[in-house]
Amino acid sequence: MSDLTEANVGLIFGTDTGNTEEIGDKISTALASFGVSVEMINVSETSPEEIEAFDFIIMGIPTWDFGGIQEDWEEFEEQILATQLQGKTVALYGLGDQRGYGFYFLDAMGWLNERVLKAGARVIGAWPTEGYDFDESLALNAERTHFCGLGIDEDQQFELTDERVEQWVAQIVTEFAEASAA
Ligand SMILES: Cc1cc2nc3c(=O)[nH]c(=O)nc-3n(C[C@H](O)[C@H](O)[C@H](O)COP(=O)(O)O)c2cc1C
């Protein structure tokens, strides 16, 4: 499976106020322009078996309440750890507010990254921190140059969202092909 157009692609999201679903729609639309169709599923309505049936899985999560995990994802923690993700490629996106919660920016995406790695996934789609202004984040790599997935801030930088989504989707299409060829 080297080409996303032939892959079974799922997008699993959790949301409290709808933003993460809306960004999931934008990601799906952008992927459609590459000929990739995506099945979008709310995490509150899925299971490990359903996730395991996908070749490529995109997961979206917002951070709530000072570094807290969106509640449907938090309830799904045991299941995500029990999902057989060996040989699967995963890409993450997170929503947060870098000014309102600058010491906890996108923390929940970092939480999810740790768990999908534990479940055996290969994670692609790391995204540069350039252009964001925050103090701390659990979604950073050791060098603090990249987030573990796409960071979206609908509260402070909504005007950058469409461009970020477009660039990131092009990036994950390429990285999926590279990861599959490796
Ligand atoms: C009470 C409250 C707490 C929040 N806590 C955080 C936080 O700790 N870190 C962060 O990056 N964003 C935080 N946010 C911002 C949300 O993640 C952001 O608004 C996101 O777009 C919500 O996504 P959703 O509509 O999918 O639930 C918080 C927002 C509110 C209103």
The ligand as an SDF file (V2000), in Angstrom:
LIG
                    3D

 31 33  0  0  0  0  0  0  0  0999 V2000
  -12.4220   26.4050   29.1680 C   0  0  0  0  0  0  0  0  0  0  0  0
  -11.4470   26.1660   28.0520 C   0  0  0  0  0  0  0  0  0  0  0  0
  -10.2600   25.5140   28.3150 C   0  0  0  0  0  0  0  0  0  0  0  0
   -9.3090   25.3130   27.2930 C   0  0  0  0  0  0  0  0  0  0  0  0
   -8.0960   24.7450   27.6060 N   0  0  0  0  0  0  0  0  0  0  0  0
   -7.1360   24.6680   26.6270 C   0  0  0  0  0  0  0  0  0  0  0  0
   -5.8280   24.1880   26.9390 C   0  0  0  0  0  0  0  0  0  0  0  0
   -5.5020   23.8240   28.0750 O   0  0  0  0  0  0  0  0  0  0  0  0
   -4.9010   24.1350   25.9320 N   0  0  0  0  0  0  0  0  0  0  0  0
   -5.1870   24.5320   24.6450 C   0  0  0  0  0  0  0  0  0  0  0  0
   -4.3130   24.4810   23.7750 O   0  0  0  0  0  0  0  0  0  0  0  0
   -6.4460   24.9840   24.3230 N   0  0  0  0  0  0  0  0  0  0  0  0
   -7.4100   25.0700   25.2690 C   0  0  0  0  0  0  0  0  0  0  0  0
   -8.6680   25.5350   24.9570 N   0  0  0  0  0  0  0  0  0  0  0  0
   -8.9820   25.8940   23.5450 C   0  0  0  0  0  0  0  0  0  0  0  0
   -9.7440   24.7860   22.8020 C   0  0  0  0  0  0  0  0  0  0  0  0
   -8.9420   23.6580   22.6260 O   0  0  0  0  0  0  0  0  0  0  0  0
  -10.1730   25.3050   21.4170 C   0  0  0  0  0  0  0  0  0  0  0  0
  -11.1500   26.3000   21.5930 O   0  0  0  0  0  0  0  0  0  0  0  0
  -10.6500   24.2290   20.4510 C   0  0  0  0  0  0  0  0  0  0  0  0
  -10.8370   24.8300   19.1870 O   0  0  0  0  0  0  0  0  0  0  0  0
  -11.9260   23.5460   20.8890 C   0  0  0  0  0  0  0  0  0  0  0  0
  -12.1550   22.4610   20.0370 O   0  0  0  0  0  0  0  0  0  0  0  0
  -13.5610   21.6890   19.9490 P   0  0  0  0  0  0  0  0  0  0  0  0
  -14.5970   22.7050   19.4790 O   0  0  0  0  0  0  0  0  0  0  0  0
  -13.3520   20.6280   18.9250 O   0  0  0  0  0  0  0  0  0  0  0  0
  -13.8960   21.1320   21.2860 O   0  0  0  0  0  0  0  0  0  0  0  0
   -9.6090   25.7400   25.9720 C   0  0  0  0  0  0  0  0  0  0  0  0
  -10.8320   26.3800   25.7150 C   0  0  0  0  0  0  0  0  0  0  0  0
  -11.7300   26.6110   26.7440 C   0  0  0  0  0  0  0  0  0  0  0  0
  -13.0030   27.3600   26.4160 C   0  0  0  0  0  0  0  0  0  0  0  0
  1  2  1  0
  2  3  1  0
  2 30  2  0
  3  4  2  0
  4  5  1  0
  4 28  1  0
  5  6  2  0
  6  7  1  0
  6 13  1  0
  7  8  2  0
  7  9  1  0
  9 10  1  0
 10 11  2  0
 10 12  1  0
 12 13  2  0
 13 14  1  0
 14 15  1  0
 14 28  1  0
 15 16  1  0
 16 17  1  0
 16 18  1  0
 18 19  1  0
 18 20  1  0
 20 21  1  0
 20 22  1  0
 22 23  1  0
 23 24  1  0
 24 25  2  0
 24 26  1  0
 24 27  1  0
 28 29  2  0
 29 30  1  0
 30 31  1  0
M  END
$$$$
